[in-house]
Amino acid sequence: MSEPALPLAGLLVLDISTFIAAPAAAVALADYGADVIKIEAPGEGDPHRHNYKRAATYPRSENNFPLQLDGRLKRSLALDLKTPEARPVLERLVKRADIMIVNFPPPARERLRLRWEDVEPLNPRLVYASLTGYGETGPDRDRPGFDVTAYFGRSGILDSARYEGGPPGLSLPAQGDRATAMTLVAAILLGLRHRDQTGKGCWVGTSLYANGAWANGTTLAGAAIGGKLVTREPPHKPKNALTNLYRTSDDRWLQFLMVRDDRLWPTFCQVIGRPELEKDPRFSDREERRRRAQELYGILSPLFESRTYAEWEALLSTTGIPFGVIGRAVDVVDDEQAQHAGIFSDTANPDVPRTVNNPIRLGFAKPRISGRPSAVGENNEDVLRELAYSADEIEALKKAGALG
Amino acid sequence: MTDSALPLAGLRVLDISSFIAAPAAATVLGDWGAEVIKVEGPDGDPNRAIMHDSSNYPKAEVNYPWQMDSRNKRSIVLDLKKPEARDALDRLIEKSDILICNFPPPVRDKLRLAYDDVKKVNSKLIYASLTGYGETGPDRDRPGFDATAYFARSGLLDAQRYEGGPPGVPGPAQGDRATAMALVSSILMALIHRMKTGEGSWVGTSLLGNGLWSCGVIAQAALVGAFLPHRPPPDRPRSALGNIYRTSDDRWLQLTIVRADKMWRPLCQALGLATLPDDPRFSGEAERRLNSAALAQIMSDIFATRPYEYWREALAANAITFGVISRPQDVPDDEQAVACGAVVETAIPDMPRTLANPIRLGFAEQRVAYPAPALGQHSEEVLLEAGMSASEVAALKTAGAIR
């Protein structure tokens, strides 16, 4: 597939954002053809460049693997937006851009004159995409938000995601950021559609908090009308033994999600080699099975511990009984099904030969192959030449400290 | 703002899907102006009953999950196993822009709902496919749910556990709703493609793909051979500055100090531990990591002495990033949840508030939610609009093809 066929080919994106949610949205746009220029501080650049060394929650590696995910297919312009000399450069870029992604907290935007109302006069066709932790207004709008705090903690997910009596659930690094990125992509695409329809640019945005609340929407919608919230019993005390976790003999976990146990119960009894349970009056219908969940667990648990995961998989896979293994990252990267689902792709970067695709699949285009992510300021000259800066002017910007 | 000014006004969506991820994508399109027709079988979408069927759902008098996932949709019941229903469906497909389908592949084949089947009817159609595990491969036919495909298979639940503990627990439909946004994005890309080329297309996403995308750091690390051991429990964290602490009023605070080098002194000040910065055990980031259990102990003792509100002020005054672990019941009344547009009012008397989709647009507001349809509530109306005569509709009814 040649690049012009990509749906976002020809669009210029300014990624003036840091860490993950907003930059990951820019990555997804780049994957599908957009030209993304990352504007970052000279020297250190986006602090996310250093997360693989600094963040305690990241797997240790010598290799800056997160950058392949969040910095791929971008050119880097190291521009110090705090210097007055940088402003004309930025303005020239804004005038040419189609999309500008910003995630600074509102006070920083104001200081740097990066709000929609600051840039709209420069380019009324610009789609301005805002990512905040907690929204654009309200008491916490200025609070820096991260996915653990804004997406997971504040939205009630971590509290929902715990076993009764246990500590709050855990989230993984950037887990909510990356989900939020898909929303920001959708917002930007709606903005482009609006531009096509009206000829006008616009403000679009999302917040980590709203995305966490959306992900937790079922529980929150229940809470909003005073529904009775449920607690999660640990696996050895299930409310429903048929939507529960069971350990196998090789210390893997099987997860059942038999929502339609009214239909599947007879099959299930056959598969587990206990056909007599089907007619057992203790478990004769859904209500009885729920009421005796603990008793049923007592029967099922030793049964599942008697075979390996692979044996159970072979027994269950053709039965229509929904189940899943608790996969491990180590297995997933070589999971044949993940290859079929288009989840991983090869890169042209020898240090990080494979990466994770964004989850959007298109029948008419494939995501671009990524090379080595740019270093801070690696594309300074390239970008400035495109803006018709002369060598002397570039030199002057360097001298003034505007360019890193 | 009138509905006609919404960005997706004038688009017709056939939501031929069940449960949550795919229907929620249709909901989002409806929020932004699309006309959504939900095509259901005679038994209806099982999501109509999930509040009762699933023990993980909060129980309420109002069928809030159905209201949330089906707002502003019309319902038509077509028994696609009957040949008469096919003609009716084709008429709808002819007049639609987007078709969302989440049946497992064998069911699509049986019902002739694969992309190849429907593009013959309407070559400009955007066909949006949602699967558990992708369109090909050994598990393509396996029914996928968010707990299994998004959370379990992806490695999320295994990674989301404390050392020695059971796997993490996802909230109901948590991965489904996140996946819906990827499906929406893919549909919007197809609309751009259609505008440029005049052609329809197939687009899609999978729950597994979205789960892996969300735990991309772990997956990308695994791809370069780096693995993360399970997280130690809160009393012996890897970093005491990225840990959770219980306050005296039994709430939890989550510290997320990314720039520990800069924030260590302000943190000590907020905690009222004036001498701690000089303690050689904690003098640098390496020392603090090495002695994180001791530091966590000191900090958890201090946090346990005062209530959440006190800490909220003390930490904010020192610019320390932290978050509260909200309980779900706190969120609907959180002023900030309203400010960020997450909690909105509805036109549904039984359910005055709901969750908006997280997209914000400066030029348009999401449509207000009206009650979700009863099963087959709009069957006749929709078919008459599609150009069928009253007698044709009556014949379909007699044949049991619609209801």
Interface residues (C-beta under 8 A of the other chain):
Chain A: P7 L8 A28 Y32 P47 R54 A55 A56 T57 Y58 P59 R60 S61 N63 F65 P66 Q68 L69 W116 Y128 S130 T132 Y134 G135 E136 T137 G138 P139 D140 R141 R143 P144 F146 V148 T149 A150 F152 G153 R154 S155 G156 I157 L158 D159 S160 A161 R162 Y163 G166 P167 P168 G169 L170 S171 L172 P173 A174 Q175 G176 R178 A179 T180 M182 T183 V185 A186 A187 L189 L190 G191 L192 R193 H194 D196 Q197 T198 K200 C202 W203 V204 G205 T206 S207 Y209 A210 N211 A213 W214 A215 N216 G217 T218 T219 L220 A221 G222 A223 A224 I225 G226 G227 K228 L229 V230 R232 P234 P235 K239 N240 T243 L245 W253 Q255 L257 V259 R260 R290 S317 G320 P322 F323 G324 V325 I326 G327 R328 A329 V330 D331 V332 V333 D335 E336 Q337 A338 Q339 H340 A341 G342 I343 F344 D351 V352 P353 R354 T355 V356 N357 N358 P359 I360 R361 L362 G363 F364 A365
Chain B: P7 L8 I20 V28 W32 P46 I50 M51 D53 S54 S55 N56 Y57 P58 K59 A60 E61 V62 Y64 P65 Q67 M68 Y115 T131 Y133 G134 E135 T136 G137 P138 D139 R140 R142 P143 G144 F145 A147 T148 A149 A152 R153 S154 G155 L156 L157 D158 A159 Q160 R161 Y162 G165 P166 P167 G168 V169 P170 G171 P172 A173 Q174 G175 R177 A178 T179 M181 A182 V184 S185 S186 L188 M189 A190 L191 I192 H193 M195 K196 E199 S201 W202 V203 G204 T205 S206 L208 G209 N210 L212 W213 S214 C215 G216 V217 I218 A219 Q220 A221 A222 L223 V224 G225 A226 F227 L228 R231 P233 P234 P237 R238 S239 G242 I244 W252 Q254 T256 V258 R259 A260 R289 A316 T321 F322 G323 V324 I325 S326 R327 P328 Q329 D330 V331 P332 D334 E335 Q336 A337 V338 A339 C340 G341 A342 V343 D350 M351 P352 R353 T354 L355 A356 N357 P358 I359 R360 L361 G362 F363 A364
